[in-house]
Amino acid sequence: MLNFNEFKKDESSSIQEMFNSVVFNLITDIPDSLLCPNRDPDARAEILIKQAALKAAAVSTSLSIPAGFTGVLTSIPDIAAVWRIQAQLVSDIACTYGKFAMLSREAMVWCLFRHSAASLLRDVAVRTGSRIVVQKLSLAALQKLLQRIGVKISTNFLGRIALRAIPAIGAVGNGAYTYFDTNEVGKTAKSYFKALEGVEKPELVENSIDKDPDSSEAAAEPASEENV
């Protein structure tokens, strides 16, 4: 029988290591999209979000069906596959709005994890009027940010691993959570790129200091801007 308490520490470490590898690759090698700018990007984005949410939920559900230790082992490919689907969704939405050139690695992080790690991303983006402007982070600062997000995500995910010990119910529960999670990613991406309509070039706030993005020493923001 799987001892969850004994397994918890090793599993958390494995998820964090996997997170750092998969997500760093996703944001440094942003997925291409075959889509073109759409005449009705809002409606098209809604369709893309629903399709991606259903696909991600199906993947998560199928990988959650095995129970016990086998089910736990499928947790790693589960979240890796889901993140790839979500990253592709962000790219597709960016292309739908004709803003793929503005999909920076910082914007990808914002879209993927704003809903699940908002407190860690509070200094990554600022609101200027109706638009959101992301900071341009150094590679070191970006890696530190991803490590912090990895700790938070892996901790939250451990609770879902327990569901995998319950046949059928665990699979449905994980599928439902993944559907909601992917839907939130899509909504964030849609709002971000919709607000960039009319903007012709990427807009990044330079962050020339190599510091932790969530430290109290982060670069001061103009008075007209407020944290998102």
N, C-alpha and C positions, 0 to 999 in steps of 0.2 A: 504494500500500500504506500502511496506517495505521502511523505511527510511534508506538508506545505511549509511549515515553519523552518525546517532544515533547508528546504529548497529555495526559499524566498530570497536569501542573500545572493546565492549564485545566479538565480534567474534575473534578479534586478541588475546585476553586473553584466550579464549577457545581453539584456535588452539595451542597456546604455551603450555598450560597445557596438552593437548592431545599429543603433540609432545614429551614433556618430559617423559610422561608415556609410550607411544608406542615405541619410539626409544630406550629408556633406556632398556626396556624389550627385544627388538630385539638384542641389542649388548651385553647384559649380558646373554642372553639365545639364542645363535646363532642357527638358524634353521639347523637341520640335512639334509643330502642329501642322496638319495638312489643311486646316480650315482657312477661309478667307474672311475679310470683313463682311459683316452681314447688314442688310438694310434695316433689319429690326433686331439689333443685338440683344435687347432686353429679353425678348421672347425666345431667341435662340439660346441665350445663356441659361434660361430656366429649363429648357429641354436638355441641355448638356448636363446641368446639375442633377436632374432627375435620373438621367441615364447612368451617370457616374456613380450616384448614390446606390442605385439598384445593383450595378456591377460590383461595387465594393462590398455591399451587403451580402451578395451571393458568394463572393470569394471568402469572406469572413465566416459565413455560415458553414460552408463546405469544409473549411479547415478546422472548424470548431466541433464538428460531429464526433471525431474520436474522443473518447473519455479517458480519464486517468492520466497516467504519465505520457502516453502517446499524444493525448490532447494538449498537454502542456508543451511538448516539443514542437507542435505546430504553431505555437503562439508567435515565434520569431518570423517564419515566412508569412504568417497572417498579416502582421502590421507592416512588414516590408512591402508586400503586394498592395496593400491598401494605400500606403503613402505614394507609391508609384502611380496608382490610379488618380489620386488626389492631385499630384503634381502635374499630371497630364491634363486634368481638368482645368487647373489654373492657366496652363499654356493655351488651351483651347479657348478659354474665355478671353484671354488677352488678345488672341487673334481675331475673335469674333468682334471685338471692339476696335480692331485695327491698331492695337497698342503692344504688339509682341516685342517691339524694340525697347519698350519701357519696362519689360519684365526683368528686373535686376535680381540678383541673388537675395538681396535684402527684402525686395517685394515678395519673392517666393516664400521666404521664411514668414513674413507677415501674414500672407494669405493662408498658409498651411497651419499656423499655430496661434494665431491671434485669439481664437475662441477658447483654446485649451491652456494657454500659458500667457494670458493677458498681462499679468503682473510683471513678467520678465521682459515683455516687449514694450513697456510703457515709454521707454526712451528711444525706441527704434523708429517710431513714426510720430509726426506732429501734424495737427490739422491746421490748414491755412484756408479759411473760408469754408467752402464745401468740399475741398480736396484734402487728401492725405498725402503727405510728403515723407518718404522714408529716408533715414540717414544712410550715408555711405560708410560702411564699417570697414576697418582694416581686416585683413585675413585673420590675424590673431584675435581681435575682438569678436569676430564672427564665430570662430571656433569656440571661444569661451562661452558665448551666448548659446550655441548649440549644445554644449556640455551641460549647461544649467537646464535647458529645456529637456534634455535627455533624462536628467535626474527626475524631473517632475513627471514626465510622461511615463517613465518606467515604474515609478511609485504608484501612479494611478492605475497602470495596466495590471499590476499584480492582483488587484482586487478582481479584475475580470478573469484572470487565470483560474480562480477558484470555480467559476461557473463551468469550466470545461470538464469538471469532474461529474457534472450532472448531464446525462445523455439528453439530447433533444432540447431541453429547456436552455441549457448553456449555449447551444448553437444558435437558437432563436434570439436569445438575449444579446449575444455578441453581434449577430447580424443587424439587429435593431439599433444597437449603439453605433455601429459603423455607418449605417444609413444616415443617422442624425449627424454624426461627425463629418461625413463627406458633404452633407447638405450645408453645414455651417462653413466649411472651406469654400464651397461654391458661392455662398452668399457674400462672404468677405471679398472674394475675388471680383465678383460682379460689382459690388459697391466701389471697390478700388478703381477698376478700369472704367466704369461708367463715369466716375468723377473726373477722369482724365480726357473726356471728350473735348476736343477743341485745343488740347495741348499738343504741340508738334514735336517736342523733344523731351527726353527724360529729365526729371527734376529730382535731384537728390540733395539733401543737406549734408555738406561735407563734415565728416567727423575725423579730423586729422590726428586726434590724440588716440593712441593705442591703449584704450582702457576697457574695462568691463562695461558693456552697454547699460547694465542696470546699476552701476555704482553711483554713489551720491556725488561723484566728481565728474559726471558726464557733462559734456559741453553745454553751456547755458543756451537757452533758446530765446529767440526774439520775443519781445513782450506781446506782439500781435499774434503769436502762435501759441497754441495750447496742446498739451499732451492728449493723445487719443485714448 
